[in-house]
Amino acid sequence: MAKILILYYSRTGNTRKMAEAVAVGVKGTGAEVTVCDVAECSLDQLPEYDGIIAGSPTYYGLVSGPVKDFFDRSVVHHGKLEGMVGGAFSSAGVIGGGSETTVLSILQIMLVHGMIVQGQARGNHYGVISIREPDENAIHQCRQLGKRVGKLACRLFE
């Protein structure tokens, strides 16, 4: 069974709600899922997973400090995450607030680690974005992200 880590930081609770919806999508694929706030996640656990989906609020068009710090410290596992499946999501306060650049910066980190990232031809090409509290569409897209990453991980690691 593939194992997926959903890693997030949420100051207002919006990104946490997205993480929980992503987890629902992963569970539907039969993969095992762990949802973890970055403050509670151990770097040493990263190589135990087959996939990581990371979420961050958007601050000035960038990932939050806690998510950036976590990934900066993940250098201790450089090369050990290669071939793992990755995905990203973000929340922001306004449309045009830099959410896509936040998602892309998370994906850049994953690509530097050698991770596999699957895009989406329709809809949220890079990852899921929510403006303020996630609405039903954002929740649906989060579930789809979890399903897409979970299915790919199950195909690769089963």
LOTOR-673174 format. One record per residue: chain; x, y, z of N, C-alpha, C in turn; residue in one letter; residue number from 1. Coordinates in pm, whole numbers, plus 50000, padded with zeros to 5 digits. Layout:
<rs>
+---+-------+-------+-------+-------+-------+-------+-------+-------+-------+---+-----+
| c |    nx |    ny |    nz |   cax |   cay |   caz |    cx |    cy |    cz | r |   k |
+---+-------+-------+-------+-------+-------+-------+-------+-------+-------+---+-----+
| A |     X |     Y |     Z |     X |     Y |     Z |     X |     Y |     Z | A | NUM |
...
+---+-------+-------+-------+-------+-------+-------+-------+-------+-------+---+-----+
</rs>
This chain:
<rs>
+---+-------+-------+-------+-------+-------+-------+-------+-------+-------+---+-----+
| c |    nx |    ny |    nz |   cax |   cay |   caz |    cx |    cy |    cz | r |   k |
+---+-------+-------+-------+-------+-------+-------+-------+-------+-------+---+-----+
| A | 50084 | 49882 | 50000 | 50000 | 50000 | 50000 | 50089 | 50125 | 50000 | M |   1 |
| A | 50057 | 50218 | 49910 | 50132 | 50342 | 49903 | 50101 | 50428 | 50025 | A |   2 |
| A | 50202 | 50505 | 50069 | 50188 | 50593 | 50185 | 50208 | 50738 | 50141 | K |   3 |
| A | 50110 | 50823 | 50171 | 50115 | 50963 | 50132 | 50114 | 51052 | 50257 | I |   4 |
| A | 50204 | 51150 | 50259 | 50209 | 51250 | 50364 | 50147 | 51378 | 50311 | L |   5 |
| A | 50051 | 51433 | 50385 | 49998 | 51566 | 50353 | 50052 | 51660 | 50460 | I |   6 |
| A | 50136 | 51748 | 50415 | 50209 | 51840 | 50500 | 50153 | 51980 | 50478 | L |   7 |
| A | 50123 | 52053 | 50585 | 50065 | 52186 | 50567 | 50100 | 52279 | 50683 | Y |   8 |
| A | 50082 | 52407 | 50658 | 50084 | 52509 | 50762 | 49957 | 52590 | 50743 | Y |   9 |
| A | 49889 | 52623 | 50853 | 49764 | 52699 | 50843 | 49750 | 52790 | 50964 | S |  10 |
| A | 49753 | 52919 | 50940 | 49737 | 53015 | 51049 | 49588 | 53041 | 51077 | R |  11 |
| A | 49505 | 53044 | 50971 | 49363 | 53075 | 50987 | 49272 | 52951 | 50986 | T |  12 |
| A | 49327 | 52837 | 50947 | 49246 | 52716 | 50936 | 49205 | 52683 | 50794 | G |  13 |
| A | 49221 | 52776 | 50701 | 49179 | 52751 | 50563 | 49266 | 52646 | 50494 | N |  14 |
| A | 49395 | 52655 | 50511 | 49484 | 52556 | 50449 | 49467 | 52420 | 50515 | T |  15 |
| A | 49439 | 52417 | 50644 | 49411 | 52290 | 50713 | 49287 | 52223 | 50655 | R |  16 |
| A | 49181 | 52301 | 50629 | 49060 | 52245 | 50568 | 49091 | 52186 | 50431 | K |  17 |
| A | 49177 | 52250 | 50357 | 49217 | 52198 | 50227 | 49293 | 52067 | 50244 | M |  18 |
| A | 49384 | 52063 | 50341 | 49461 | 51941 | 50367 | 49369 | 51824 | 50400 | A |  19 |
| A | 49267 | 51850 | 50480 | 49173 | 51744 | 50517 | 49095 | 51694 | 50395 | E |  20 |
| A | 49060 | 51784 | 50304 | 48991 | 51744 | 50182 | 49083 | 51664 | 50090 | A |  21 |
| A | 49210 | 51702 | 50082 | 49307 | 51627 | 50003 | 49317 | 51485 | 50059 | V |  22 |
| A | 49315 | 51473 | 50190 | 49325 | 51342 | 50255 | 49207 | 51252 | 50217 | A |  23 |
| A | 49089 | 51308 | 50205 | 48972 | 51231 | 50163 | 48996 | 51171 | 50025 | V |  24 |
| A | 49053 | 51251 | 49935 | 49083 | 51202 | 49800 | 49186 | 51091 | 49801 | G |  25 |
| A | 49290 | 51104 | 49882 | 49393 | 51001 | 49891 | 49333 | 50871 | 49944 | V |  26 |
| A | 49252 | 50882 | 50050 | 49191 | 50762 | 50111 | 49109 | 50685 | 50009 | K |  27 |
| A | 49044 | 50755 | 49917 | 48962 | 50690 | 49815 | 49040 | 50604 | 49718 | G |  28 |
| A | 49171 | 50619 | 49716 | 49254 | 50539 | 49625 | 49307 | 50412 | 49691 | T |  29 |
| A | 49283 | 50402 | 49821 | 49336 | 50287 | 49895 | 49473 | 50311 | 49954 | G |  30 |
| A | 49531 | 50428 | 49927 | 49662 | 50460 | 49984 | 49646 | 50497 | 50131 | A |  31 |
| A | 49750 | 50477 | 50207 | 49753 | 50518 | 50347 | 49790 | 50666 | 50350 | E |  32 |
| A | 49725 | 50743 | 50437 | 49750 | 50887 | 50439 | 49776 | 50935 | 50582 | V |  33 |
| A | 49871 | 51028 | 50593 | 49900 | 51096 | 50719 | 49890 | 51245 | 50692 | T |  34 |
| A | 49812 | 51316 | 50775 | 49798 | 51461 | 50764 | 49876 | 51522 | 50880 | V |  35 |
| A | 49966 | 51617 | 50848 | 50057 | 51665 | 50950 | 50085 | 51815 | 50935 | C |  36 |
| A | 50065 | 51891 | 51041 | 50108 | 52031 | 51046 | 50261 | 52032 | 51047 | D |  37 |
| A | 50322 | 52123 | 50973 | 50469 | 52124 | 50966 | 50535 | 52134 | 51102 | V |  38 |
| A | 50468 | 52198 | 51198 | 50526 | 52211 | 51332 | 50534 | 52076 | 51403 | A |  39 |
| A | 50455 | 51980 | 51360 | 50451 | 51849 | 51425 | 50515 | 51738 | 51343 | E |  40 |
| A | 50558 | 51769 | 51223 | 50617 | 51667 | 51134 | 50765 | 51650 | 51161 | C |  41 |
| A | 50808 | 51528 | 51151 | 50949 | 51496 | 51168 | 51015 | 51481 | 51031 | S |  42 |
| A | 51123 | 51550 | 51011 | 51198 | 51535 | 50886 | 51242 | 51392 | 50863 | L |  43 |
| A | 51272 | 51321 | 50970 | 51322 | 51185 | 50958 | 51219 | 51089 | 50901 | D |  44 |
| A | 51091 | 51126 | 50902 | 50986 | 51041 | 50848 | 50972 | 51053 | 50697 | Q |  45 |
| A | 51023 | 51159 | 50637 | 51000 | 51184 | 50494 | 51033 | 51065 | 50404 | L |  46 |
| A | 51149 | 51000 | 50420 | 51181 | 50890 | 50329 | 51089 | 50767 | 50344 | P |  47 |
| A | 51006 | 50764 | 50448 | 50914 | 50652 | 50469 | 50792 | 50659 | 50378 | E |  48 |
| A | 50770 | 50772 | 50314 | 50650 | 50793 | 50232 | 50680 | 50771 | 50084 | Y |  49 |
| A | 50572 | 50746 | 50008 | 50581 | 50731 | 49864 | 50538 | 50859 | 49793 | D |  50 |
| A | 50477 | 50948 | 49868 | 50432 | 51074 | 49812 | 50414 | 51179 | 49919 | G |  51 |
| A | 50432 | 51305 | 49879 | 50411 | 51419 | 49969 | 50326 | 51521 | 49895 | I |  52 |
| A | 50220 | 51567 | 49961 | 50139 | 51676 | 49909 | 50151 | 51788 | 50013 | I |  53 |
| A | 50200 | 51903 | 49969 | 50226 | 52012 | 50063 | 50134 | 52131 | 50037 | A |  54 |
| A | 50089 | 52193 | 50146 | 50003 | 52310 | 50135 | 50051 | 52424 | 50222 | G |  55 |
| A | 50034 | 52544 | 50170 | 50079 | 52663 | 50241 | 49987 | 52780 | 50210 | S |  56 |
| A | 49964 | 52867 | 50308 | 49901 | 52994 | 50273 | 49999 | 53075 | 50189 | P |  57 |
| A | 49945 | 53169 | 50115 | 50028 | 53255 | 50031 | 50059 | 53384 | 50106 | T |  58 |
| A | 50187 | 53410 | 50125 | 50231 | 53534 | 50188 | 50323 | 53606 | 50089 | Y |  59 |
| A | 50277 | 53718 | 50039 | 50354 | 53798 | 49944 | 50395 | 53715 | 49822 | Y |  60 |
| A | 50306 | 53627 | 49777 | 50331 | 53546 | 49659 | 50424 | 53429 | 49683 | G |  61 |
| A | 50454 | 53399 | 49808 | 50549 | 53293 | 49841 | 50491 | 53198 | 49945 | L |  62 |
| A | 50558 | 53086 | 49967 | 50517 | 52993 | 50072 | 50540 | 53059 | 50208 | V |  63 |
| A | 50466 | 53010 | 50305 | 50482 | 53061 | 50441 | 50620 | 53024 | 50496 | S |  64 |
| A | 50667 | 53100 | 50593 | 50797 | 53074 | 50655 | 50810 | 52933 | 50711 | G |  65 |
| A | 50708 | 52881 | 50784 | 50721 | 52746 | 50839 | 50736 | 52637 | 50732 | P |  66 |
| A | 50666 | 52651 | 50619 | 50678 | 52551 | 50511 | 50816 | 52563 | 50446 | V |  67 |
| A | 50858 | 52685 | 50421 | 50991 | 52707 | 50361 | 51101 | 52653 | 50451 | K |  68 |
| A | 51090 | 52679 | 50582 | 51189 | 52631 | 50676 | 51193 | 52477 | 50678 | D |  69 |
| A | 51075 | 52415 | 50677 | 51070 | 52269 | 50678 | 51142 | 52212 | 50556 | F |  70 |
| A | 51111 | 52267 | 50439 | 51176 | 52217 | 50317 | 51324 | 52254 | 50311 | F |  71 |
| A | 51362 | 52369 | 50366 | 51505 | 52402 | 50372 | 51580 | 52297 | 50454 | D |  72 |
| A | 51521 | 52256 | 50564 | 51585 | 52156 | 50650 | 51578 | 52014 | 50591 | R |  73 |
| A | 51493 | 51995 | 50490 | 51481 | 51863 | 50427 | 51605 | 51828 | 50344 | S |  74 |
| A | 51698 | 51920 | 50334 | 51822 | 51894 | 50261 | 51896 | 51772 | 50319 | V |  75 |
| A | 51871 | 51739 | 50444 | 51935 | 51621 | 50505 | 51891 | 51492 | 50435 | V |  76 |
| A | 51780 | 51499 | 50360 | 51731 | 51382 | 50287 | 51745 | 51399 | 50135 | H |  77 |
| A | 51830 | 51494 | 50095 | 51847 | 51518 | 49952 | 51891 | 51389 | 49882 | H |  78 |
| A | 51819 | 51352 | 49778 | 51847 | 51228 | 49704 | 51762 | 51111 | 49752 | G |  79 |
| A | 51712 | 51119 | 49875 | 51632 | 51009 | 49930 | 51484 | 51020 | 49895 | K |  80 |
| A | 51441 | 51134 | 49842 | 51302 | 51154 | 49805 | 51281 | 51136 | 49654 | L |  81 |
| A | 51388 | 51107 | 49584 | 51382 | 51092 | 49439 | 51285 | 50982 | 49399 | E |  82 |
| A | 51198 | 51013 | 49302 | 51101 | 50917 | 49254 | 50970 | 50917 | 49331 | G |  83 |
| A | 50965 | 50988 | 49442 | 50844 | 51003 | 49520 | 50746 | 51092 | 49443 | M |  84 |
| A | 50617 | 51077 | 49465 | 50515 | 51157 | 49397 | 50487 | 51282 | 49480 | V |  85 |
| A | 50470 | 51396 | 49414 | 50444 | 51521 | 49484 | 50324 | 51596 | 49431 | G |  86 |
| A | 50271 | 51685 | 49513 | 50161 | 51772 | 49476 | 50156 | 51890 | 49570 | G |  87 |
| A | 50080 | 51996 | 49532 | 50079 | 52118 | 49613 | 49943 | 52187 | 49608 | A |  88 |
| A | 49917 | 52264 | 49715 | 49796 | 52346 | 49721 | 49825 | 52469 | 49806 | F |  89 |
| A | 49741 | 52573 | 49787 | 49763 | 52698 | 49858 | 49632 | 52772 | 49880 | S |  90 |
| A | 49630 | 52853 | 49983 | 49517 | 52943 | 50008 | 49570 | 53086 | 50013 | S |  91 |
| A | 49482 | 53178 | 49979 | 49521 | 53320 | 49980 | 49402 | 53405 | 50021 | A |  92 |
| A | 49429 | 53529 | 50055 | 49323 | 53620 | 50096 | 49251 | 53686 | 49981 | G |  93 |
| A | 49316 | 53697 | 49866 | 49257 | 53768 | 49751 | 49291 | 53697 | 49620 | V |  94 |
| A | 49208 | 53718 | 49520 | 49238 | 53671 | 49385 | 49358 | 53751 | 49336 | I |  95 |
| A | 49451 | 53685 | 49272 | 49570 | 53754 | 49222 | 49672 | 53781 | 49331 | G |  96 |
| A | 49660 | 53712 | 49443 | 49751 | 53734 | 49555 | 49879 | 53653 | 49548 | G |  97 |
| A | 49898 | 53578 | 49441 | 50022 | 53503 | 49425 | 50010 | 53355 | 49454 | G |  98 |
| A | 49889 | 53304 | 49459 | 49870 | 53162 | 49493 | 49940 | 53067 | 49395 | S |  99 |
| A | 49932 | 53098 | 49266 | 49998 | 53009 | 49169 | 50149 | 53010 | 49188 | E | 100 |
| A | 50206 | 53123 | 49221 | 50351 | 53126 | 49243 | 50387 | 53048 | 49370 | T | 101 |
| A | 50298 | 53049 | 49468 | 50320 | 52970 | 49589 | 50321 | 52822 | 49556 | T | 102 |
| A | 50220 | 52777 | 49481 | 50213 | 52637 | 49441 | 50336 | 52600 | 49358 | V | 103 |
| A | 50373 | 52685 | 49265 | 50491 | 52655 | 49182 | 50619 | 52650 | 49264 | L | 104 |
| A | 50630 | 52734 | 49367 | 50752 | 52728 | 49449 | 50759 | 52598 | 49528 | S | 105 |
| A | 50645 | 52547 | 49573 | 50645 | 52415 | 49639 | 50685 | 52308 | 49540 | I | 106 |
| A | 50631 | 52315 | 49419 | 50665 | 52215 | 49317 | 50812 | 52223 | 49277 | L | 107 |
| A | 50868 | 52344 | 49274 | 51012 | 52358 | 49244 | 51095 | 52285 | 49348 | Q | 108 |
| A | 51059 | 52299 | 49474 | 51131 | 52229 | 49580 | 51124 | 52079 | 49557 | I | 109 |
| A | 51004 | 52031 | 49524 | 50986 | 51887 | 49501 | 51067 | 51839 | 49382 | M | 110 |
| A | 51071 | 51917 | 49276 | 51149 | 51878 | 49159 | 51299 | 51874 | 49190 | L | 111 |
| A | 51348 | 51967 | 49273 | 51488 | 51965 | 49312 | 51519 | 51838 | 49391 | V | 112 |
| A | 51420 | 51790 | 49466 | 51436 | 51664 | 49539 | 51426 | 51542 | 49446 | H | 113 |
| A | 51392 | 51566 | 49320 | 51380 | 51454 | 49225 | 51244 | 51387 | 49229 | G | 114 |
| A | 51146 | 51457 | 49282 | 51013 | 51400 | 49293 | 50937 | 51408 | 49161 | M | 115 |
| A | 50835 | 51325 | 49147 | 50750 | 51320 | 49028 | 50626 | 51404 | 49056 | I | 116 |
| A | 50596 | 51500 | 48968 | 50480 | 51586 | 48984 | 50391 | 51570 | 48861 | V | 117 |
| A | 50265 | 51535 | 48884 | 50169 | 51520 | 48775 | 50082 | 51643 | 48767 | Q | 118 |
| A | 50079 | 51707 | 48651 | 49991 | 51822 | 48631 | 49850 | 51776 | 48600 | G | 119 |
| A | 49765 | 51873 | 48572 | 49627 | 51844 | 48537 | 49592 | 51923 | 48412 | Q | 120 |
| A | 49542 | 51856 | 48310 | 49513 | 51921 | 48182 | 49399 | 52022 | 48193 | A | 121 |
| A | 49301 | 51995 | 48278 | 49186 | 52085 | 48294 | 49183 | 52138 | 48437 | R | 122 |
| A | 49141 | 52264 | 48451 | 49126 | 52318 | 48586 | 49255 | 52370 | 48645 | G | 123 |
| A | 49282 | 52330 | 48768 | 49402 | 52377 | 48839 | 49524 | 52300 | 48790 | N | 124 |
| A | 49593 | 52355 | 48692 | 49703 | 52285 | 48625 | 49817 | 52248 | 48720 | H | 125 |
| A | 49851 | 52336 | 48810 | 49968 | 52316 | 48895 | 49932 | 52254 | 49030 | Y | 126 |
| A | 49821 | 52294 | 49082 | 49774 | 52250 | 49213 | 49651 | 52329 | 49249 | G | 127 |
| A | 49595 | 52302 | 49364 | 49469 | 52365 | 49402 | 49493 | 52497 | 49475 | V | 128 |
| A | 49407 | 52594 | 49444 | 49414 | 52725 | 49506 | 49276 | 52760 | 49561 | I | 129 |
| A | 49274 | 52816 | 49681 | 49150 | 52863 | 49741 | 49167 | 53009 | 49779 | S | 130 |
| A | 49061 | 53085 | 49759 | 49059 | 53223 | 49805 | 48979 | 53226 | 49934 | I | 131 |
| A | 49045 | 53264 | 50042 | 48989 | 53261 | 50178 | 48948 | 53119 | 50215 | R | 132 |
| A | 48836 | 53104 | 50284 | 48791 | 52970 | 50324 | 48754 | 52891 | 50199 | E | 133 |
| A | 48802 | 52766 | 50188 | 48772 | 52689 | 50067 | 48622 | 52665 | 50049 | P | 134 |
| A | 48573 | 52697 | 49928 | 48433 | 52672 | 49896 | 48419 | 52528 | 49844 | D | 135 |
| A | 48299 | 52492 | 49803 | 48274 | 52354 | 49758 | 48360 | 52318 | 49637 | E | 136 |
| A | 48383 | 52413 | 49547 | 48467 | 52384 | 49431 | 48611 | 52357 | 49475 | N | 137 |
| A | 48664 | 52438 | 49564 | 48800 | 52417 | 49613 | 48812 | 52284 | 49687 | A | 138 |
| A | 48711 | 52249 | 49767 | 48711 | 52121 | 49838 | 48711 | 52006 | 49738 | I | 139 |
| A | 48628 | 52019 | 49635 | 48624 | 51916 | 49529 | 48760 | 51903 | 49461 | H | 140 |
| A | 48821 | 52016 | 49428 | 48952 | 52014 | 49361 | 49059 | 51954 | 49453 | Q | 141 |
| A | 49050 | 51981 | 49583 | 49144 | 51921 | 49678 | 49130 | 51769 | 49679 | C | 142 |
| A | 49006 | 51721 | 49681 | 48984 | 51576 | 49676 | 49040 | 51517 | 49548 | R | 143 |
| A | 49023 | 51589 | 49438 | 49077 | 51541 | 49310 | 49230 | 51537 | 49312 | Q | 144 |
| A | 49292 | 51637 | 49373 | 49438 | 51637 | 49387 | 49483 | 51515 | 49466 | L | 145 |
| A | 49418 | 51489 | 49579 | 49452 | 51372 | 49659 | 49433 | 51243 | 49581 | G | 146 |
| A | 49325 | 51236 | 49507 | 49298 | 51116 | 49425 | 49405 | 51098 | 49318 | K | 147 |
| A | 49443 | 51206 | 49251 | 49542 | 51199 | 49143 | 49678 | 51153 | 49197 | R | 148 |
| A | 49723 | 51213 | 49307 | 49852 | 51176 | 49365 | 49846 | 51035 | 49422 | V | 149 |
| A | 49737 | 51002 | 49491 | 49722 | 50868 | 49548 | 49722 | 50759 | 49442 | G | 150 |
| A | 49648 | 50782 | 49333 | 49643 | 50683 | 49224 | 49781 | 50663 | 49161 | K | 151 |
| A | 49851 | 50772 | 49137 | 49984 | 50761 | 49076 | 50080 | 50688 | 49170 | L | 152 |
| A | 50077 | 50721 | 49297 | 50164 | 50654 | 49393 | 50131 | 50505 | 49402 | A | 153 |
| A | 50004 | 50473 | 49401 | 49965 | 50331 | 49406 | 50014 | 50256 | 49282 | C | 154 |
| A | 50007 | 50320 | 49165 | 50057 | 50254 | 49043 | 50208 | 50234 | 49049 | R | 155 |
| A | 50278 | 50331 | 49104 | 50424 | 50324 | 49107 | 50479 | 50235 | 49218 | L | 156 |
| A | 50408 | 50229 | 49330 | 50466 | 50163 | 49448 | 50390 | 50040 | 49495 | F | 157 |
| A | 50297 | 49992 | 49418 | 50224 | 49870 | 49457 | 50281 | 49750 | 49384 | E | 158 |
+---+-------+-------+-------+-------+-------+-------+-------+-------+-------+---+-----+
</rs>
